[in-house]
């Protein structure tokens, strides 16, 4: 009834009296002023020429309409804390599961009796990288599938696949079963791109993006600290706790089953929580709601509300960039071109524009040299220190034999501190700098400075042992500040470059596949360069090569188009100029209603 009343008030040509148009204008002004007051009562007099059921119920020509402000149950301008927390739980279980194999991968290969010790190192690297290889092959497919069936089902499939792969690796009796289990988990897992897409769809305000996109890297860092601890602590439990795990028992025959079962249990918990509590974020799969008749009407509310409106509007009418009736001026003529409804699906949207390709290439370059750092760091720290460095004449960046000669325990402590530094950068430094500097400008700054993080590492060979650890932490801090900030910036820029929300999953799937491929290639290439450099007394060669790749990334970032070109749809372009849809902005005054264009 209220909707009918509002409709008749807005369109006065339905009214019977000769002064219907004037009465309609007065009624509209009354409604507009009433909407400006959160709780008020206004009386209007209408004569209806309508036979609808709602109008027949009006026994008199006067009625009282009360407009009362209603509070929405879900404020979509608020930071999505709960949903990001649930998404973080799902995300946390994955890095724990994937990195728990790092401490015992070499011992597992030796147990399989594959080749000698040198071959065991190669097969251990192959076992670790098999997941990334399979993920790179299928990542874009899962991203595209999430555009069609939704984000949540694909996310759950990825978690289930990872959980099953952990069990297979735990029960593996030879290397081929272990490789199959790792590859199986990678084939079913496209969660990296899907989670990035969900974060982008959960955040509706640009000022929330830096904080939101820093959550998942933060969670990943936490997982990479916890995962190796589980793998190293619970591997071969018969040796650590012989009374709890007797000889010839299940965990003696499969000494690496326990850490895999623990990780699978964590994944199961995340699957249950995600399935029950996590919301679907795909824009085309949002639940539709019937708005109540007494929904609060304001100058920012659409004049004619459809009954099946989306629970989250496509445009935030409160944003300063969108005019309202009270703030629109007729000083200049405006025409807004709209896209007509299209039958295009996500699969038909062209994502191969220069901006997306440029940012994906930037992500690949960053992923490659960042992975080389993670791979080279423990090797360089544990490599035997050369006494020839004491000779002053050999203080040259191109003469860097050996490593730092640290123990495994010392390296473990350094990596733990490195994780703490990374968490601090993600939680504190990144949101502040992104908000003050801006996403794009900060992206250029950290990309240009990134080669420094690699070039300074070989200089640790010439640092006195008394200040070696502080110097190491300075190097790690520089690297973490640059890399931890750059990764979420790239995710934000890729999201902004996507031509349509319905293609966001496909684009993030492409980025995830490309990143996984670089993570697969980086360790063996960096390891080979390090081995070659050690033979020519230049272990810093691998670091200099990584710095060179970072320089390439610094140059490439300036060739990426900054702004997305907004073009009219093909349907609009095919229409004659006088038939193209346009929006007329109308300014309401106390005297008359006048179209501005």
C-alpha positions as CSV (number, residue, x, y, z in Angstrom):
1,X,0.0,0.0,0.0
2,X,2.8,2.4,0.9
3,X,4.6,1.6,-2.4
4,X,1.4,2.4,-4.3
5,X,1.0,5.6,-2.4
6,X,4.6,6.7,-3.1
7,X,4.1,5.7,-6.8
8,X,1.0,7.8,-7.1
9,X,2.6,10.7,-5.3
10,X,5.5,10.7,-7.7
11,X,3.5,10.4,-10.9
12,X,0.7,13.0,-10.5
13,X,-0.7,12.4,-14.0
14,X,-2.8,9.6,-12.5
15,X,-4.7,11.9,-10.2
16,X,-8.2,13.0,-11.1
17,X,-8.2,16.8,-10.3
18,X,-7.2,19.2,-13.0
19,X,-4.4,20.4,-10.7
20,X,-3.0,16.8,-10.5
21,X,0.4,17.7,-11.8
22,X,0.8,20.5,-9.2
23,X,-0.6,18.3,-6.5
24,X,1.9,15.6,-7.5
25,X,4.8,18.1,-7.3
26,X,3.6,19.2,-3.8
27,X,3.3,15.6,-2.7
28,X,6.8,14.8,-3.9
29,X,8.2,17.7,-2.0
30,X,6.4,16.6,1.1
31,X,7.8,13.1,0.8
32,X,11.3,14.5,0.2
33,X,11.1,16.7,3.3
34,X,9.7,13.9,5.3
35,X,12.5,11.6,4.3
36,X,15.0,14.1,5.6
37,X,13.5,13.7,9.1
38,X,14.3,10.2,10.7
39,X,11.0,10.0,12.5
40,X,8.1,12.3,11.5
41,X,4.4,12.2,10.6
42,X,3.0,13.9,7.5
43,X,-0.6,14.1,6.1
44,X,-1.4,14.2,2.4
45,X,-4.7,14.4,0.6
46,X,-5.1,12.5,-2.7
47,X,-8.1,11.6,-4.9
48,X,-7.3,8.3,-6.6
49,X,-8.5,7.0,-10.0
50,X,-7.4,3.5,-9.5
51,X,-9.1,0.2,-9.0
52,X,-6.2,-1.7,-7.3
53,X,-6.9,-3.6,-4.1
54,X,-4.6,-1.3,-2.1
55,X,-6.4,1.9,-3.2
56,X,-9.9,0.4,-2.6
57,X,-9.0,-0.1,1.0
58,X,-8.6,3.7,1.5
59,X,-12.0,4.6,2.8
60,X,-11.3,8.3,3.0
61,X,-9.3,10.8,1.0
62,X,-6.8,11.5,3.8
63,X,-4.2,9.2,5.3
64,X,-1.3,9.6,7.7
65,X,2.1,8.2,6.7
66,X,4.9,7.8,9.2
67,X,8.4,7.5,8.0
68,X,10.6,5.9,10.7
69,X,14.3,5.2,10.3
70,X,15.1,1.4,10.1
71,X,18.5,0.0,10.9
72,X,19.8,-2.6,8.5
73,X,20.8,-5.8,10.0
74,X,23.9,-5.9,7.8
75,X,25.9,-2.7,7.3
76,X,27.9,-3.3,4.2
77,X,30.1,-0.3,4.8
78,X,31.6,-1.8,7.9
79,X,34.8,-3.8,7.8
80,X,33.8,-7.5,7.2
81,X,35.6,-8.7,10.4
82,X,33.6,-11.9,10.9
83,X,33.8,-13.2,7.3
84,X,37.5,-12.4,7.0
85,X,38.1,-14.2,10.3
86,X,36.3,-17.3,9.0
87,X,38.2,-17.0,5.7
88,X,41.4,-16.7,7.6
89,X,40.7,-19.9,9.5
90,X,40.2,-21.7,6.2
91,X,43.4,-20.2,4.9
92,X,45.5,-20.9,8.0
93,X,45.0,-24.6,7.8
94,X,46.4,-24.7,4.3
95,X,49.9,-23.2,4.8
96,X,50.2,-25.4,7.9
97,X,49.5,-28.5,5.9
98,X,51.7,-27.5,2.9
99,X,54.8,-26.4,4.9
100,X,54.7,-29.2,7.5
101,X,56.6,-31.5,5.1
102,X,59.6,-29.2,4.8
103,X,61.5,-30.4,7.9
104,X,61.2,-34.1,7.1
105,X,61.1,-34.1,3.2
106,X,64.8,-35.1,2.9
107,X,64.5,-37.8,5.6
108,X,61.3,-39.2,3.9
109,X,63.1,-39.5,0.6
110,X,66.1,-41.2,2.3
111,X,63.6,-43.7,3.9
112,X,62.3,-44.5,0.4
113,X,66.0,-45.3,-0.6
114,X,65.9,-43.3,-3.8
115,X,69.5,-42.8,-5.0
116,X,72.3,-41.4,-2.9
117,X,72.3,-38.3,-0.6
118,X,72.7,-35.9,-3.5
119,X,69.8,-37.5,-5.3
120,X,67.7,-37.3,-2.1
121,X,68.1,-33.6,-2.2
122,X,66.8,-33.4,-5.7
123,X,63.8,-35.7,-5.1
124,X,63.0,-33.8,-1.9
125,X,62.8,-30.6,-4.0
126,X,60.7,-32.5,-6.5
127,X,58.3,-33.7,-3.8
128,X,57.8,-30.2,-2.5
129,X,57.4,-28.5,-5.9
130,X,54.9,-31.2,-7.3
131,X,52.1,-29.4,-5.4
132,X,52.9,-26.1,-7.0
133,X,53.2,-27.7,-10.5
134,X,49.8,-29.2,-10.3
135,X,48.3,-26.0,-8.8
136,X,49.8,-24.0,-11.7
137,X,48.1,-26.3,-14.2
138,X,44.6,-26.2,-12.6
139,X,44.6,-22.8,-10.8
140,X,43.0,-20.8,-13.7
141,X,40.4,-23.6,-14.2
142,X,39.2,-23.5,-10.6
143,X,39.1,-19.7,-10.7
144,X,36.9,-19.8,-13.8
145,X,34.7,-22.5,-12.2
146,X,34.2,-20.3,-9.2
147,X,32.7,-17.7,-11.5
148,X,30.1,-20.2,-12.6
149,X,29.2,-22.2,-9.5
150,X,30.3,-19.8,-6.7
151,X,33.4,-19.3,-4.6
152,X,32.4,-21.3,-1.6
153,X,32.0,-24.7,-3.4
154,X,35.4,-24.4,-5.1
155,X,37.0,-23.4,-1.8
156,X,35.6,-26.4,0.0
157,X,36.7,-28.7,-2.8
158,X,40.3,-27.3,-2.5
159,X,40.3,-27.9,1.3
160,X,39.0,-31.5,0.9
161,X,41.6,-32.2,-1.8
162,X,44.4,-30.9,0.4
163,X,43.2,-33.0,3.3
164,X,43.1,-36.2,1.3
165,X,46.5,-35.5,-0.1
166,X,48.0,-35.2,3.4
167,X,46.6,-38.7,4.3
168,X,48.0,-40.2,1.1
169,X,51.5,-38.8,1.8
170,X,51.3,-40.0,5.4
171,X,50.6,-43.6,4.3
172,X,53.0,-43.5,1.3
173,X,55.4,-46.5,1.1
174,X,57.4,-45.2,-1.9
175,X,58.2,-41.9,-3.6
176,X,55.7,-42.4,-6.4
177,X,52.7,-42.6,-4.0
178,X,54.0,-39.5,-2.2
179,X,54.4,-37.6,-5.4
180,X,50.9,-38.7,-6.5
181,X,49.5,-37.5,-3.2
182,X,51.1,-34.1,-3.4
183,X,50.1,-33.6,-7.0
184,X,46.6,-34.7,-6.2
185,X,46.3,-32.0,-3.6
186,X,47.6,-29.4,-6.1
187,X,45.2,-30.5,-8.9
188,X,42.2,-30.0,-6.6
189,X,43.4,-26.8,-5.0
190,X,42.7,-23.4,-6.5
191,X,42.2,-21.7,-3.2
192,X,44.8,-19.0,-3.6
193,X,43.0,-17.3,-6.4
194,X,39.5,-18.0,-4.9
195,X,40.4,-16.6,-1.5
196,X,41.9,-13.4,-3.1
197,X,38.6,-13.1,-5.1
198,X,36.5,-13.5,-1.9
199,X,38.5,-10.9,-0.1
200,X,37.9,-8.5,-2.9
201,X,34.2,-9.2,-2.9
202,X,33.8,-8.9,0.8
203,X,35.4,-5.4,0.9
204,X,33.1,-2.8,-0.5
205,X,35.0,0.4,0.5
206,X,38.4,1.3,-1.1
207,X,39.7,2.5,2.2
208,X,39.3,-1.0,3.7
209,X,41.3,-2.7,0.9
210,X,44.8,-2.4,2.3
211,X,43.8,-3.8,5.7
212,X,41.7,-6.6,4.2
213,X,44.3,-7.7,1.6
214,X,47.0,-7.8,4.3
215,X,45.0,-10.4,6.3
216,X,45.7,-13.4,4.1
217,X,49.5,-12.8,3.8
218,X,49.5,-12.4,7.5
219,X,47.7,-15.7,8.0
220,X,50.1,-17.3,5.5
221,X,53.1,-16.2,7.5
222,X,51.5,-17.6,10.7
223,X,50.9,-20.9,8.9
224,X,54.4,-21.1,7.6
225,X,55.7,-20.8,11.2
226,X,53.3,-23.3,12.7
227,X,53.5,-25.9,9.9
228,X,57.3,-26.7,10.1
229,X,56.9,-26.9,13.9
230,X,54.3,-29.6,13.6
231,X,56.3,-31.4,11.0
232,X,59.5,-31.3,12.9
233,X,58.0,-32.1,16.3
234,X,55.7,-35.0,15.4
235,X,57.7,-36.7,12.6
236,X,58.9,-40.2,13.6
237,X,57.1,-40.2,17.0
238,X,58.4,-43.6,17.9
239,X,61.8,-42.1,18.4
240,X,60.5,-39.1,20.4
241,X,57.9,-40.8,22.5
242,X,58.6,-44.6,22.5
243,X,56.1,-45.3,25.3
244,X,53.2,-43.7,23.5
245,X,54.1,-45.0,20.1
246,X,55.5,-48.5,20.5
247,X,57.8,-50.3,18.0
248,X,56.1,-52.1,15.1
249,X,53.0,-50.0,15.6
250,X,51.2,-48.0,13.0
251,X,53.3,-44.9,13.6
252,X,56.5,-46.9,13.5
253,X,55.7,-48.4,10.1
254,X,54.6,-45.0,8.9
255,X,56.8,-42.6,10.9
256,X,55.5,-39.4,9.1
257,X,51.8,-40.2,9.3
258,X,51.2,-38.3,12.6
259,X,52.0,-34.8,11.4
260,X,50.0,-35.4,8.3
261,X,47.0,-36.6,10.4
262,X,47.2,-33.5,12.6
263,X,47.3,-31.3,9.6
264,X,44.4,-33.2,8.0
265,X,42.4,-32.7,11.3
266,X,43.0,-28.9,11.1
267,X,41.8,-28.9,7.5
268,X,38.7,-30.8,8.5
269,X,37.9,-28.2,11.2
270,X,38.3,-25.4,8.7
271,X,36.1,-27.2,6.2
272,X,33.2,-27.6,8.7
273,X,33.5,-24.0,9.9
274,X,33.7,-22.7,6.3
275,X,30.7,-24.8,5.1
276,X,28.5,-23.8,8.0
277,X,29.4,-20.1,8.6
278,X,31.2,-18.7,5.5
279,X,29.0,-16.7,3.2
280,X,29.0,-17.0,-0.6
281,X,30.5,-13.8,-2.0
282,X,29.8,-14.2,-5.7
283,X,27.9,-11.0,-6.8
284,X,25.4,-13.0,-8.9
285,X,24.6,-15.5,-6.2
286,X,23.6,-13.2,-3.4
287,X,20.3,-13.9,-1.6
288,X,17.5,-11.6,-2.6
289,X,15.3,-10.0,0.1
290,X,11.9,-8.4,0.1
291,X,12.2,-5.0,1.6
292,X,9.6,-4.1,4.3
293,X,7.0,-1.4,3.5
294,X,8.3,0.9,6.2
295,X,11.9,0.9,5.1
296,X,13.5,4.2,5.8
297,X,13.4,6.6,2.8
298,X,16.0,9.2,2.4
299,X,17.4,11.4,-0.4
300,X,20.0,8.7,-0.9
301,X,17.4,6.0,-1.4
302,X,16.3,4.9,-4.9
303,X,12.9,6.5,-5.7
304,X,11.4,3.3,-7.0
305,X,12.6,0.2,-5.1
306,X,12.2,-3.1,-6.8
307,X,10.8,-5.9,-4.6
308,X,13.7,-8.2,-5.4
309,X,16.5,-5.8,-4.9
310,X,19.9,-7.1,-4.0
311,X,20.7,-7.0,-0.4
312,X,23.9,-5.1,-1.3
313,X,23.4,-2.2,-3.9
314,X,25.6,-2.1,-6.9
315,X,26.4,1.5,-6.3
316,X,27.0,3.2,-2.9
317,X,24.7,6.3,-3.2
318,X,26.3,7.8,-0.2
319,X,29.7,8.1,-1.8
320,X,30.9,11.6,-2.5
321,X,31.4,10.8,-6.2
322,X,27.7,10.2,-6.8
323,X,25.3,13.2,-6.7
324,X,21.9,13.1,-5.0
325,X,18.9,15.2,-5.7
326,X,19.8,17.8,-3.1
327,X,23.5,18.1,-4.3
328,X,23.0,18.0,-8.1
329,X,23.5,21.3,-9.9
330,X,22.4,22.3,-13.4
331,X,25.4,24.3,-14.3
332,X,26.6,21.8,-16.9
333,X,24.8,19.3,-19.0
334,X,25.6,15.7,-18.1
335,X,24.8,12.5,-19.8
336,X,25.6,9.1,-18.4
337,X,25.7,6.2,-20.8
338,X,24.3,2.9,-19.4
339,X,25.0,-0.6,-20.5
340,X,22.0,-2.5,-21.7
341,X,21.4,-6.0,-20.2
342,X,23.7,-8.5,-21.8
343,X,23.7,-12.2,-22.2
344,X,27.4,-12.4,-21.8
345,X,28.8,-14.8,-19.2
346,X,32.0,-14.7,-17.3
347,X,33.6,-17.0,-19.8
348,X,32.9,-14.5,-22.7
349,X,34.6,-11.5,-20.9
350,X,38.0,-10.7,-22.3
351,X,40.5,-10.5,-19.5
352,X,43.5,-10.2,-21.7
353,X,43.9,-6.4,-21.5
354,X,47.3,-4.7,-21.0
355,X,46.6,-3.7,-17.4
356,X,45.8,-7.2,-16.2
357,X,48.6,-8.8,-18.1
358,X,51.1,-6.2,-16.8
359,X,50.1,-6.8,-13.2
360,X,50.2,-10.6,-13.6
361,X,53.7,-10.3,-15.1
362,X,54.7,-8.1,-12.2
363,X,53.3,-10.7,-9.8
364,X,55.3,-13.5,-11.6
365,X,58.5,-11.6,-11.4
366,X,58.0,-10.8,-7.7
367,X,57.0,-14.4,-6.9
368,X,60.1,-15.7,-8.6
369,X,62.7,-13.6,-6.9
370,X,60.9,-13.8,-3.5
371,X,60.9,-17.6,-3.7
372,X,64.6,-17.6,-4.5
373,X,65.2,-15.6,-1.3
374,X,63.3,-18.2,0.8
375,X,65.2,-21.0,-0.8
376,X,68.7,-19.5,-0.7
377,X,68.5,-18.1,2.9
378,X,68.9,-21.3,4.9
379,X,71.4,-22.7,2.4
380,X,73.6,-19.6,2.6
381,X,73.3,-19.4,6.3
382,X,74.3,-23.0,6.9
383,X,77.0,-23.2,4.2
384,X,80.6,-23.5,5.6
385,X,82.3,-20.2,6.2
386,X,85.6,-19.7,4.3
387,X,88.6,-18.4,6.3
388,X,90.0,-16.6,3.3
389,X,87.6,-13.8,3.9
390,X,90.0,-12.5,6.6
391,X,92.4,-11.3,3.8
392,X,91.7,-7.6,3.3
393,X,92.6,-7.8,-0.4
394,X,89.7,-10.1,-1.0
395,X,87.0,-7.7,0.1
396,X,85.2,-7.7,-3.2
397,X,81.5,-8.3,-3.9
398,X,82.6,-10.8,-6.6
399,X,84.8,-12.8,-4.2
400,X,82.4,-14.4,-1.8
401,X,83.3,-18.0,-1.1
402,X,81.3,-20.1,1.3
403,X,78.4,-19.0,3.6
404,X,77.9,-17.9,7.2
405,X,78.6,-21.3,8.8
406,X,75.7,-21.2,11.2
407,X,74.2,-24.2,12.9
408,X,70.7,-25.6,12.1
409,X,69.5,-24.5,15.5
410,X,70.7,-20.9,14.9
411,X,69.1,-20.9,11.4
412,X,65.8,-22.1,13.0
413,X,65.9,-19.2,15.5
414,X,66.6,-16.7,12.7
415,X,63.7,-18.0,10.7
416,X,61.4,-17.7,13.8
417,X,62.5,-14.1,14.3
418,X,62.0,-13.6,10.5
419,X,58.4,-14.7,10.9
420,X,57.8,-12.3,13.8
421,X,59.2,-9.4,11.7
422,X,56.9,-10.4,8.8
423,X,53.9,-10.5,11.1
424,X,54.7,-7.0,12.4
425,X,55.1,-5.6,8.9
426,X,51.8,-7.1,7.8
427,X,49.8,-6.0,10.8
428,X,51.2,-2.6,11.4
429,X,53.5,-1.1,8.8
430,X,51.6,-2.1,5.6
431,X,48.1,-0.7,6.5
432,X,49.6,2.6,7.7
433,X,51.9,3.1,4.7
434,X,49.2,2.1,2.2
435,X,46.7,4.5,3.7
436,X,49.1,7.5,3.8
437,X,51.1,6.9,0.6
438,X,48.4,5.3,-1.7
439,X,48.3,1.9,-3.3
440,X,49.8,2.8,-6.7
441,X,52.5,5.1,-5.5
442,X,53.5,2.6,-2.8
443,X,53.6,-0.2,-5.4
444,X,56.1,1.8,-7.5
445,X,58.3,2.6,-4.4
446,X,58.7,-0.9,-3.1
447,X,59.1,-2.4,-6.5
448,X,62.0,0.0,-7.3
449,X,63.7,-0.6,-4.0
450,X,63.4,-4.4,-4.1
451,X,66.8,-5.2,-5.6
452,X,68.4,-3.8,-2.5
453,X,67.1,-6.6,-0.4
454,X,69.1,-9.2,-2.5
455,X,72.2,-7.1,-3.1
456,X,73.0,-6.6,0.6
457,X,72.9,-10.3,1.6
458,X,76.4,-11.3,0.3
459,X,77.9,-8.4,2.3
460,X,77.1,-10.4,5.5
461,X,80.2,-12.5,4.6
462,X,82.4,-9.5,5.6
463,X,80.6,-8.6,8.8
464,X,82.4,-9.4,12.1
465,X,80.9,-12.2,14.0
466,X,80.3,-10.0,17.0
467,X,77.6,-8.1,15.1
468,X,76.6,-10.8,12.6
469,X,73.1,-11.5,14.0
470,X,72.1,-7.9,14.2
471,X,73.2,-7.5,10.6
472,X,71.2,-10.5,9.6
473,X,68.1,-9.1,11.2
474,X,68.6,-5.8,9.4
475,X,68.7,-7.7,6.1
476,X,65.6,-9.7,7.0
477,X,63.8,-6.5,8.0
478,X,64.5,-4.8,4.7
479,X,63.4,-7.8,2.8
480,X,60.2,-8.2,4.8
481,X,59.2,-4.6,4.6
482,X,59.5,-4.6,0.8
483,X,58.1,-8.1,0.0
484,X,55.3,-8.1,2.6
485,X,54.0,-4.7,1.4
486,X,54.3,-5.5,-2.4
487,X,52.3,-8.7,-2.4
488,X,48.9,-7.4,-1.2
489,X,49.4,-4.3,-3.3
490,X,49.6,-6.5,-6.4
491,X,46.4,-8.2,-5.3
492,X,44.6,-4.9,-5.0
493,X,45.8,-3.7,-8.3
494,X,44.8,-6.9,-10.1
495,X,41.3,-6.7,-8.6
496,X,41.0,-3.1,-9.7
497,X,42.1,-4.0,-13.2
498,X,39.5,-6.7,-13.6
499,X,36.9,-5.6,-16.3
500,X,33.9,-7.2,-14.6
501,X,33.2,-8.6,-11.1
502,X,32.0,-11.8,-12.8
503,X,35.5,-12.4,-14.2
504,X,37.3,-11.7,-10.9
505,X,37.6,-15.4,-10.1
506,X,39.1,-16.2,-13.5
507,X,41.6,-13.4,-13.3
508,X,42.7,-14.4,-9.8
509,X,42.9,-18.0,-10.9
510,X,45.2,-16.8,-13.7
511,X,47.4,-14.9,-11.3
512,X,47.5,-17.9,-8.9
513,X,48.5,-20.3,-11.7
514,X,51.2,-18.0,-12.9
515,X,52.5,-17.5,-9.4
516,X,52.5,-21.2,-8.7
517,X,54.5,-21.8,-11.9
518,X,57.2,-19.3,-10.8
519,X,57.3,-20.9,-7.3
520,X,58.0,-24.2,-9.0
521,X,60.8,-22.9,-11.2
522,X,62.6,-20.6,-8.7
523,X,64.1,-23.2,-6.3
524,X,65.9,-25.4,-8.8
525,X,67.2,-22.5,-10.8
526,X,68.4,-20.6,-7.8
527,X,70.0,-23.8,-6.3
528,X,71.8,-24.5,-9.5
529,X,73.2,-20.9,-9.7
530,X,74.3,-21.1,-6.0
531,X,76.1,-24.4,-6.7
532,X,77.8,-22.9,-9.7
533,X,78.8,-19.8,-7.7
534,X,80.3,-21.9,-4.9
535,X,82.6,-23.6,-7.4
536,X,84.0,-20.3,-8.6
537,X,84.2,-18.8,-5.0
538,X,81.2,-16.5,-5.5
539,X,78.2,-17.7,-3.6
540,X,76.8,-14.2,-3.9
541,X,76.2,-14.9,-7.6
542,X,72.7,-16.3,-6.9
543,X,71.8,-13.3,-4.8
544,X,73.0,-10.9,-7.6
545,X,71.0,-12.8,-10.1
546,X,67.9,-12.4,-8.0
547,X,68.6,-8.7,-7.6
548,X,68.8,-8.5,-11.4
549,X,65.4,-10.1,-11.8
550,X,64.1,-7.6,-9.3
551,X,65.6,-4.8,-11.4
552,X,63.6,-6.2,-14.4
553,X,60.5,-6.0,-12.3
554,X,61.2,-2.4,-11.3
555,X,61.5,-1.4,-14.9
556,X,58.5,-3.4,-16.0
557,X,56.1,-1.8,-13.5
558,X,56.4,1.6,-15.2
559,X,55.0,0.1,-18.5
560,X,51.8,-1.1,-16.8
561,X,48.9,1.2,-17.7
562,X,47.7,3.0,-14.6
563,X,44.1,3.5,-15.4
564,X,41.5,1.1,-16.7
565,X,39.9,2.2,-20.0
566,X,36.2,2.3,-19.5
567,X,34.4,1.6,-22.8
568,X,30.8,1.4,-23.7
569,X,29.3,-2.0,-24.2
570,X,28.9,-3.4,-27.7
571,X,25.1,-3.2,-27.4
572,X,25.2,0.5,-26.6
573,X,27.7,1.3,-29.3
574,X,25.5,-0.5,-31.9
575,X,22.4,1.7,-31.1
576,X,21.8,5.0,-32.9
577,X,22.8,8.1,-30.9
578,X,19.3,9.2,-30.1
579,X,18.3,5.7,-28.9
580,X,21.1,5.2,-26.4
581,X,19.9,5.0,-22.8
582,X,20.7,8.0,-20.7
583,X,20.0,9.2,-17.2
584,X,18.3,12.4,-16.6
585,X,19.3,14.1,-13.3
586,X,16.4,16.1,-11.8
587,X,16.8,18.8,-9.2
588,X,13.8,19.3,-6.9
589,X,13.2,22.8,-5.7
590,X,10.4,24.4,-3.7
591,X,8.8,25.9,-6.8
592,X,9.1,23.5,-9.6
593,X,10.6,20.3,-10.9
594,X,13.0,21.0,-13.8
595,X,15.0,18.4,-15.8
596,X,18.7,19.3,-15.9
597,X,19.2,17.7,-19.3
